[in-house]
Amino acid sequence: MLFITGDPAALLAGEDASRAQVERIRAEMGFDRPWPVQYVDYLGRAVQGDFGMSYRQRQPVFGLIVERLPATAQLALSALLLASLVAIPTGVIAATRRGGAVDHFAQLFAMTGQAIPPFWLALMLMLVFSVNLRWFPVSGYQDWTYLILPAVSLSFAPMALQMRLVRSSVLEVLRRDYVRTASAKGLRSQTVVVKHALRNALIPVVTVVGLQLGSLMAGTVVIESIFAWPGLGRLMLNAIYAKDIPIVMAGLIVIAAIYVCINFFVDLLYMVLDPRIRY
């Protein structure tokens, strides 16, 4: 797709380069070969850990990605942790007090939270808390205060989805026979909810949270651009603009690997939540 959007050799050569110079760069970089041949050759080197050199920065691509990955992971994990800390307790309270004020708030937030675009929310938070109130820095990456607004902007959509899912899962589990039996034995309502209902209700939630973490790792591009966050998403976006193909391809491979690893650990977590799955 990057080749379709333009010739990287012409971009690397510059606007004033002659046709002969462009052709020479194309031959040196291997762009004169068919795309399938280039792709197979790239995969052969990638499985050995060689993701090539950046066309622009003239550095190993893997080193650039490893350098930016911690910032993206910090942002994604902070957003997911914030979303879970708010969504899970609120979803449980909304389910156990169905029809109450918390339940109405949870349903309203679940709709609006998923409807608000993260980039718009980021701009509004920046306008209010950075420009007008001056509580937080506008952009950059120095200390924990720079993390708050990007993490909040990124957490709203997963928070809304988790809240709705926790509420529906807990409502479904509360109708099960073993929950009624625990209540009939005279156990406290908090004990029934936490020890009997919540543990089983978390299985679908854990699945969604795992997918959300992978999605956040891959979807921080816009937020990183707005807040000038030096993460993997911003690196890949700049590489797309510059037709720096090795960085884009390596970044996508790393993100895909992260998805696979997260799903694997989610499957292992199922056995912790429900011992029956082991059998």
MIMARVEX-648022 format. One line per 3 residues: number of its first residue (from 1); their letters; for each residue x, y, z of N, C-alpha, C, CB. Coordinates in steps of 0.2 Angstrom, whole numbers. Glycine has a CB too. Layout:
BEGIN
NUM = A = X,Y,Z,X,Y,Z,X,Y,Z,X,Y,Z | ...
end
This chain:
BEGIN
1 = MLF = 4,-6,0,0,0,0,4,6,0,-5,0,6 | 10,6,4,14,12,4,17,13,-3,20,11,9 | 19,7,-7,21,8,-14,16,11,-18,24,1,-16
4 = ITG = 10,9,-17,5,12,-21,4,20,-21,-2,9,-20 | 5,22,-14,4,29,-13,9,34,-16,3,30,-6 | 15,31,-18,20,35,-21,27,31,-21,21,41,-17
7 = DPA = 31,33,-25,38,30,-26,43,32,-20,41,32,-33 | 45,28,-16,49,30,-10,56,32,-13,50,24,-6 | 58,29,-19,65,31,-22,65,38,-23,66,27,-28
10 = ALL = 59,41,-27,59,48,-28,59,52,-22,52,49,-33 | 55,50,-17,55,54,-11,62,54,-7,50,51,-6 | 66,48,-8,72,48,-5,77,52,-9,75,41,-4
13 = AGE = 76,53,-15,81,56,-19,80,64,-19,80,54,-27 | 74,66,-17,73,73,-17,70,76,-23,79,77,-15 | 67,82,-22,63,85,-28,68,87,-34,60,91,-25
16 = DAS = 74,89,-32,79,91,-38,83,85,-41,83,96,-35 | 81,79,-39,85,73,-42,83,72,-49,84,67,-37 | 88,70,-53,87,68,-60,84,61,-60,93,68,-64
19 = RAQ = 81,59,-66,78,52,-67,84,47,-66,75,52,-73 | 90,48,-68,95,43,-67,97,42,-60,102,46,-71 | 97,48,-56,98,47,-48,92,43,-45,98,54,-45
22 = VER = 86,44,-47,81,41,-44,81,33,-46,74,43,-47 | 83,32,-52,84,25,-54,89,21,-50,85,24,-62 | 95,25,-49,100,22,-45,98,20,-38,106,27,-45
25 = IRA = 95,25,-35,92,24,-28,88,18,-28,89,30,-25 | 83,17,-33,78,12,-34,82,5,-34,74,13,-40 | 87,5,-38,91,-1,-39,95,-3,-32,96,-1,-45
28 = EMG = 98,2,-29,102,1,-23,97,-1,-17,105,8,-21 | 91,1,-17,86,-1,-12,83,-7,-13,82,5,-10 | 83,-10,-20,80,-16,-22,72,-14,-24,80,-21,-16
31 = FDR = 71,-8,-25,64,-7,-27,62,-9,-34,62,1,-26 | 67,-10,-38,66,-12,-45,64,-19,-45,72,-11,-49 | 64,-23,-40,61,-30,-40,54,-30,-39,65,-34,-35
34 = PWP = 51,-35,-41,43,-36,-40,42,-36,-33,41,-43,-43 | 36,-33,-31,34,-33,-24,33,-39,-21,27,-29,-24 | 31,-45,-24,31,-51,-20,38,-54,-18,27,-56,-24
37 = VQY = 43,-52,-23,49,-54,-21,52,-50,-15,54,-53,-28 | 51,-44,-15,53,-40,-10,50,-42,-3,52,-32,-11 | 44,-44,-4,40,-45,3,43,-52,5,32,-46,1
40 = VDY = 44,-57,1,46,-63,3,53,-63,6,46,-69,-2 | 57,-59,3,64,-57,5,64,-54,12,68,-53,0 | 59,-49,13,59,-46,19,57,-51,25,54,-40,19
43 = LGR = 52,-55,23,50,-60,29,55,-65,30,44,-64,26 | 59,-67,25,65,-71,27,70,-68,32,68,-73,20 | 71,-61,31,76,-58,36,72,-56,42,78,-51,32
46 = AVQ = 66,-55,42,62,-53,48,62,-59,53,55,-51,46 | 61,-65,51,61,-71,55,67,-72,59,58,-77,52 | 73,-69,56,79,-70,59,81,-63,63,85,-70,54
49 = GDF = 76,-59,64,77,-53,68,79,-47,65,81,-55,74 | 80,-48,58,83,-42,54,77,-38,51,88,-44,49 | 75,-33,53,70,-29,51,72,-23,46,65,-26,56
52 = GMS = 78,-23,44,81,-18,40,83,-12,43,76,-17,34 | 85,-7,39,87,-1,41,82,5,39,94,1,38 | 81,10,43,77,15,41,80,19,36,76,20,48
55 = YRQ = 75,21,31,78,24,25,80,31,27,72,25,20 | 76,34,31,77,41,33,83,42,39,71,44,36 | 82,38,44,86,39,50,93,35,49,83,37,56
58 = RQP = 93,30,45,99,26,43,101,23,50,105,31,41 | 96,20,53,97,16,59,94,10,59,95,20,66 | 96,4,63,92,-2,63,85,-1,65,95,-7,67
61 = VFG = 80,-3,61,73,-2,63,71,-5,70,68,-5,57 | 73,-11,71,71,-14,77,73,-10,84,74,-21,78 | 79,-7,83,81,-2,89,77,4,90,88,0,88
64 = LIV = 75,7,84,70,12,84,63,10,88,69,15,77 | 61,4,86,54,2,89,55,1,96,52,-4,85 | 60,-3,98,62,-4,105,62,2,109,68,-9,106
67 = ERL = 65,7,106,66,13,110,59,17,111,71,18,106 | 55,16,106,48,20,107,43,16,110,46,22,100 | 44,9,110,38,5,113,37,6,120,40,-3,112
70 = PAT = 41,7,125,39,8,132,35,14,133,46,9,136 | 36,19,129,31,25,130,24,23,128,34,31,126 | 23,20,122,17,17,120,14,13,125,17,14,113
73 = AQL = 18,8,127,15,3,132,13,7,139,20,-2,134 | 17,12,141,15,16,147,8,19,146,20,21,149 | 7,22,140,1,26,139,-5,21,138,2,30,132
76 = ALS = -4,15,135,-9,11,134,-11,7,140,-7,5,129 | -6,5,144,-8,2,151,-11,7,156,-1,-1,154 | -9,13,156,-12,18,160,-19,19,158,-8,25,160
79 = ALL = -21,20,152,-27,21,150,-32,15,151,-28,22,142 | -29,9,150,-33,3,152,-34,2,159,-30,-3,149 | -29,3,163,-30,3,171,-35,8,173,-23,4,174
82 = LAS = -35,14,171,-40,19,173,-47,17,171,-38,26,170 | -47,14,165,-54,12,162,-56,6,167,-53,10,155 | -52,1,168,-55,-4,172,-56,-2,180,-49,-10,172
85 = LVA = -52,2,182,-53,4,189,-60,8,190,-48,9,192 | -62,11,185,-68,15,185,-74,10,183,-68,21,181 | -73,7,177,-79,3,174,-81,-3,178,-77,1,167
88 = IPT = -76,-7,181,-78,-13,184,-82,-12,191,-72,-17,186 | -80,-8,195,-84,-6,201,-91,-3,199,-81,-2,206 | -91,2,195,-97,5,193,-102,0,189,-96,11,188
91 = GVI = -99,-4,185,-104,-9,182,-107,-14,187,-100,-13,177 | -103,-16,192,-105,-21,197,-111,-17,201,-100,-23,202 | -110,-11,203,-115,-7,207,-121,-6,203,-112,0,209
94 = AAT = -120,-5,197,-126,-4,192,-130,-10,192,-124,-1,185 | -127,-16,191,-130,-22,191,-134,-24,197,-126,-28,189 | -131,-23,203,-134,-25,209,-139,-20,212,-128,-25,215
97 = RRG = -139,-14,209,-144,-9,211,-147,-7,204,-141,-3,214 | -150,-12,201,-153,-10,194,-159,-5,195,-156,-17,191 | -159,0,190,-164,5,190,-162,11,195,-170,2,193
100 = GAV = -157,11,198,-155,16,203,-151,21,199,-151,14,208 | -148,26,203,-145,32,200,-138,30,196,-143,37,205 | -135,25,200,-129,23,197,-130,19,190,-125,18,202
103 = DHF = -135,15,190,-137,11,184,-138,16,178,-143,7,186 | -142,21,180,-144,26,174,-138,29,172,-149,31,177 | -133,31,177,-127,35,175,-123,30,170,-123,37,181
106 = AQL = -122,24,172,-118,19,169,-121,18,162,-118,12,172 | -127,17,161,-130,16,154,-129,23,150,-137,15,154 | -130,29,153,-129,35,149,-121,35,147,-131,41,153
109 = FAM = -117,34,152,-110,35,150,-107,29,145,-106,34,157 | -110,23,145,-109,18,141,-110,20,133,-112,12,142 | -116,24,133,-118,27,126,-113,33,124,-125,29,126
112 = TGQ = -113,37,128,-109,43,126,-101,42,126,-110,49,131 | -99,38,130,-92,36,130,-89,33,124,-90,32,136 | -93,29,121,-92,26,115,-93,30,109,-95,19,114
115 = AIP = -97,35,110,-99,39,104,-94,45,103,-106,42,105 | -91,47,109,-86,53,108,-80,51,105,-85,56,115 | -77,54,99,-71,52,96,-65,54,101,-70,56,90
118 = PFW = -60,50,102,-55,51,106,-51,58,104,-50,45,106 | -50,59,98,-46,65,96,-50,71,98,-45,65,88 | -57,71,98,-61,77,100,-60,78,107,-68,77,98
121 = LAL = -61,73,111,-60,73,118,-53,75,120,-62,66,121 | -48,73,117,-41,75,118,-41,83,117,-36,72,114 | -43,85,112,-43,93,111,-47,97,116,-46,94,104
124 = MLM = -53,94,118,-56,98,123,-53,98,130,-63,95,124 | -50,92,132,-46,91,138,-40,96,138,-44,84,139 | -37,96,132,-31,101,131,-33,108,132,-28,99,125
127 = LVF = -39,110,129,-41,117,129,-43,119,136,-47,117,124 | -46,114,140,-49,116,146,-43,116,152,-55,112,148 | -40,110,152,-35,109,158,-28,111,156,-35,102,159
130 = SVN = -26,112,150,-20,114,149,-19,122,147,-17,110,143 | -24,124,142,-24,131,140,-27,136,145,-27,131,133 | -33,134,147,-37,138,151,-35,138,159,-44,137,151
133 = LRW = -35,132,161,-34,131,169,-26,130,170,-37,125,171 | -22,128,165,-15,127,166,-14,122,171,-12,134,167 | -18,117,172,-16,112,177,-11,107,175,-23,108,179
136 = FPV = -11,105,168,-7,100,165,-3,103,159,-11,94,164 | 2,100,158,6,102,152,2,101,145,13,99,152 | 4,105,140,0,104,134,2,98,130,1,110,129
139 = SGY = 9,97,130,11,91,126,18,89,128,11,92,118 | 21,84,126,28,82,128,28,75,132,31,87,131 | 34,74,135,34,68,139,40,69,143,36,62,134
142 = QDW = 39,71,150,44,72,154,43,68,161,45,79,156 | 37,70,164,35,66,170,28,64,170,36,71,176 | 26,62,176,19,59,176,13,63,174,18,56,183
145 = TYL = 14,70,175,9,75,174,8,75,166,11,82,176 | 12,73,162,11,73,155,7,67,153,18,73,151 | 7,62,157,3,56,155,-5,57,156,6,50,159
148 = ILP = -7,61,161,-14,61,163,-19,62,157,-15,66,168 | -18,68,154,-23,70,148,-23,65,143,-21,77,146 | -17,62,140,-17,57,135,-21,51,137,-10,55,133
151 = AVS = -19,49,144,-22,42,146,-30,43,147,-19,41,153 | -32,49,150,-39,50,150,-43,50,144,-41,57,154 | -40,53,139,-43,54,132,-43,47,129,-38,58,127
154 = LSF = -38,42,130,-38,36,127,-42,31,131,-31,33,127 | -44,32,137,-48,28,142,-55,28,141,-46,29,149 | -58,33,138,-65,34,138,-69,28,135,-67,41,135
157 = APM = -67,27,129,-70,22,125,-70,15,128,-67,21,118 | -64,12,130,-64,6,133,-67,6,140,-57,4,134 | -67,12,143,-71,12,150,-78,11,149,-70,19,153
160 = ALQ = -81,14,144,-88,14,142,-90,6,140,-90,18,137 | -86,3,136,-88,-4,134,-87,-8,140,-83,-6,129 | -82,-8,144,-81,-12,150,-87,-11,155,-75,-11,154
163 = MRL = -89,-5,156,-95,-4,161,-101,-7,158,-96,4,161 | -102,-7,152,-108,-10,149,-108,-17,150,-110,-8,142 | -102,-20,148,-101,-27,148,-101,-30,155,-94,-29,145
166 = VRS = -98,-27,160,-98,-29,167,-105,-29,170,-94,-25,171 | -109,-24,168,-116,-24,170,-120,-29,168,-119,-17,168 | -120,-31,161,-124,-36,158,-121,-43,161,-123,-36,151
169 = SVL = -115,-44,162,-112,-50,164,-114,-52,171,-105,-50,163 | -114,-47,175,-116,-48,182,-123,-49,183,-114,-42,187 | -127,-45,179,-135,-47,179,-136,-54,177,-138,-42,174
172 = EVL = -133,-56,172,-134,-63,170,-132,-68,175,-130,-64,163 | -126,-67,178,-124,-72,183,-128,-72,189,-116,-70,185 | -131,-66,191,-135,-65,197,-141,-70,197,-137,-58,198
175 = RRD = -143,-72,191,-149,-76,190,-148,-83,190,-152,-74,183 | -141,-85,191,-139,-92,191,-141,-95,198,-132,-93,190 | -142,-102,197,-144,-106,203,-139,-105,209,-146,-113,202
178 = YVR = -133,-106,207,-128,-106,213,-128,-99,217,-121,-108,210 | -129,-94,213,-130,-87,217,-136,-87,221,-130,-81,211 | -141,-90,219,-147,-90,223,-146,-94,229,-154,-92,219
181 = TAS = -142,-100,228,-141,-104,234,-137,-101,239,-138,-111,231 | -131,-97,237,-127,-94,241,-131,-89,245,-121,-90,237 | -136,-85,242,-140,-80,246,-144,-84,251,-144,-76,241
184 = AKG = -147,-90,249,-152,-93,253,-148,-96,259,-155,-99,249 | -141,-97,259,-138,-99,265,-137,-94,270,-131,-102,262 | -138,-88,268,-138,-82,273,-131,-78,272,-138,-85,279
187 = LRS = -128,-79,266,-121,-75,265,-123,-68,264,-117,-78,260 | -118,-64,266,-119,-57,265,-120,-55,257,-114,-53,268 | -123,-50,255,-124,-49,248,-117,-47,245,-129,-43,247
190 = QTV = -113,-43,249,-106,-42,246,-102,-48,245,-102,-37,251 | -103,-53,249,-99,-59,248,-102,-63,242,-100,-64,255 | -108,-63,242,-111,-67,236,-109,-64,229,-119,-67,236
193 = VVK = -109,-57,229,-107,-54,223,-100,-54,221,-109,-46,223 | -95,-53,226,-88,-53,225,-86,-60,224,-85,-50,231 | -87,-65,228,-84,-72,228,-88,-76,223,-84,-75,235
196 = HAL = -94,-76,222,-98,-80,218,-100,-77,211,-104,-82,222 | -102,-71,211,-105,-69,205,-100,-65,201,-110,-64,206 | -96,-61,204,-91,-57,200,-86,-61,197,-87,-52,204
199 = RNA = -83,-66,200,-78,-70,197,-80,-74,190,-76,-76,202 | -86,-76,190,-88,-79,184,-90,-74,179,-94,-84,185 | -92,-68,181,-94,-63,177,-88,-60,173,-98,-58,180
202 = LIP = -82,-60,176,-77,-57,173,-74,-61,167,-71,-57,179 | -76,-67,166,-73,-71,160,-74,-67,154,-76,-78,160 | -80,-65,152,-80,-61,146,-77,-54,146,-88,-60,144
205 = VVT = -77,-52,152,-74,-45,153,-66,-46,152,-75,-42,160 | -63,-51,154,-56,-52,153,-54,-53,146,-54,-58,157 | -59,-56,142,-58,-57,135,-58,-50,131,-63,-61,132
208 = VVG = -62,-46,133,-63,-39,130,-57,-35,132,-69,-36,132 | -55,-35,139,-49,-31,141,-43,-33,137,-49,-32,149 | -42,-39,136,-36,-41,133,-36,-39,126,-36,-49,132
211 = LQL = -42,-39,122,-42,-36,115,-41,-29,116,-49,-38,112 | -44,-25,121,-43,-18,121,-36,-16,122,-47,-16,127 | -32,-20,126,-25,-18,127,-21,-19,120,-22,-23,132
214 = GSL = -23,-24,116,-19,-24,110,-22,-18,105,-21,-31,107 | -28,-17,106,-31,-11,102,-28,-5,104,-38,-11,102 | -27,-4,110,-24,3,113,-17,3,111,-25,3,120
217 = MAG = -13,-2,111,-6,-2,109,-6,0,101,-3,-9,110 | -10,-2,97,-10,-1,90,-14,6,89,-13,-6,86 | -18,8,93,-23,14,91,-21,20,95,-29,12,93
220 = TVV = -15,21,97,-13,27,101,-10,32,96,-7,26,106 | -10,31,89,-7,35,84,-10,43,85,-8,33,77 | -16,43,85,-19,50,85,-18,54,91,-27,50,84
223 = IES = -19,50,97,-17,53,103,-10,55,104,-19,49,109 | -6,51,102,2,52,102,3,58,98,6,46,100 | 0,59,92,1,65,88,-1,71,91,-2,64,81
226 = IFA = -7,71,94,-10,77,97,-6,79,103,-17,76,100 | -4,75,107,0,77,113,8,76,112,-2,72,119 | 10,75,106,17,74,105,20,69,109,21,81,106
229 = WPG = 17,64,110,19,58,114,24,54,110,13,54,117 | 30,53,112,36,49,108,35,42,108,42,51,111 | 29,39,106,28,32,106,29,29,99,21,31,109
232 = LGR = 27,23,99,27,19,93,22,21,87,26,11,94 | 16,23,89,11,26,85,14,32,81,5,27,88 | 17,37,85,19,43,82,25,41,77,21,48,87
235 = LML = 29,36,79,35,34,75,32,32,68,39,29,78 | 27,27,68,24,24,62,21,29,58,20,19,64 | 17,34,61,14,39,57,19,43,53,10,44,62
238 = NAI = 24,46,57,30,49,53,33,45,48,35,52,58 | 33,39,49,36,34,44,32,34,38,38,27,47 | 25,34,39,21,33,33,21,40,29,13,33,36
241 = YAK = 22,45,32,22,52,28,29,52,24,22,58,33 | 34,49,27,41,49,24,42,43,20,46,49,29 | 37,38,19,38,32,15,44,28,18,39,34,8
244 = DIP = 45,28,24,50,24,27,47,17,29,52,27,34 | 47,13,23,43,7,23,46,2,29,44,4,17 | 52,1,30,54,-4,35,51,-2,42,62,-4,36
247 = IVM = 51,4,44,48,6,50,41,4,51,49,13,52 | 37,5,46,30,4,46,29,-4,46,26,6,39 | 32,-8,42,31,-15,42,33,-18,48,35,-18,36
250 = AGL = 39,-16,51,41,-19,58,37,-17,63,48,-16,59 | 34,-11,63,29,-9,68,23,-13,68,27,-2,67 | 20,-15,62,14,-19,61,16,-26,64,12,-19,54
253 = IVI = 22,-28,62,24,-35,65,24,-35,72,30,-37,62 | 27,-30,75,27,-30,83,20,-30,86,31,-24,85 | 16,-25,83,9,-25,85,5,-31,85,5,-19,82
256 = AAI = 6,-35,79,3,-41,78,5,-46,83,4,-44,71 | 12,-46,85,15,-51,90,12,-49,97,22,-50,90 | 11,-43,98,8,-41,105,1,-44,105,8,-33,105
259 = YVC = -3,-43,100,-10,-46,100,-10,-53,102,-13,-45,93 | -5,-57,98,-5,-64,99,-3,-66,107,0,-68,94 | 2,-62,109,4,-64,116,-1,-62,121,11,-60,118
262 = INF = -5,-57,120,-10,-55,125,-16,-60,125,-13,-48,123 | -18,-62,119,-23,-67,118,-21,-74,122,-25,-68,111 | -14,-75,121,-12,-81,124,-13,-81,132,-5,-83,122
265 = FVD = -10,-75,135,-11,-74,142,-18,-74,144,-7,-68,144 | -22,-71,140,-30,-71,142,-32,-78,143,-34,-67,137 | -30,-82,138,-32,-89,138,-30,-93,145,-30,-93,132
268 = LLY = -24,-91,147,-21,-94,153,-25,-91,159,-14,-92,154 | -27,-85,159,-31,-82,164,-38,-85,165,-31,-74,163 | -41,-88,160,-47,-91,161,-47,-97,166,-49,-94,154
271 = MVL = -41,-100,166,-40,-106,171,-40,-104,178,-34,-110,169 | -38,-97,179,-37,-95,186,-44,-93,188,-32,-89,186 | -48,-90,183,-55,-87,185,-60,-93,186,-57,-83,180
274 = DPR = -59,-98,182,-64,-104,182,-60,-110,181,-69,-103,176 | -59,-114,187,-55,-120,187,-58,-126,182,-54,-123,194 | -64,-125,181,-67,-130,176,-64,-130,169,-75,-129,176
277 = IRY = -62,-125,167,-59,-124,161,-53,-129,160,-57,-117,159 | -49,-130,165,-43,-135,165,-45,-141,162,-40,-135,172 | -51,-144,163,-53,-150,161,-57,-150,155,-58,-153,166
end
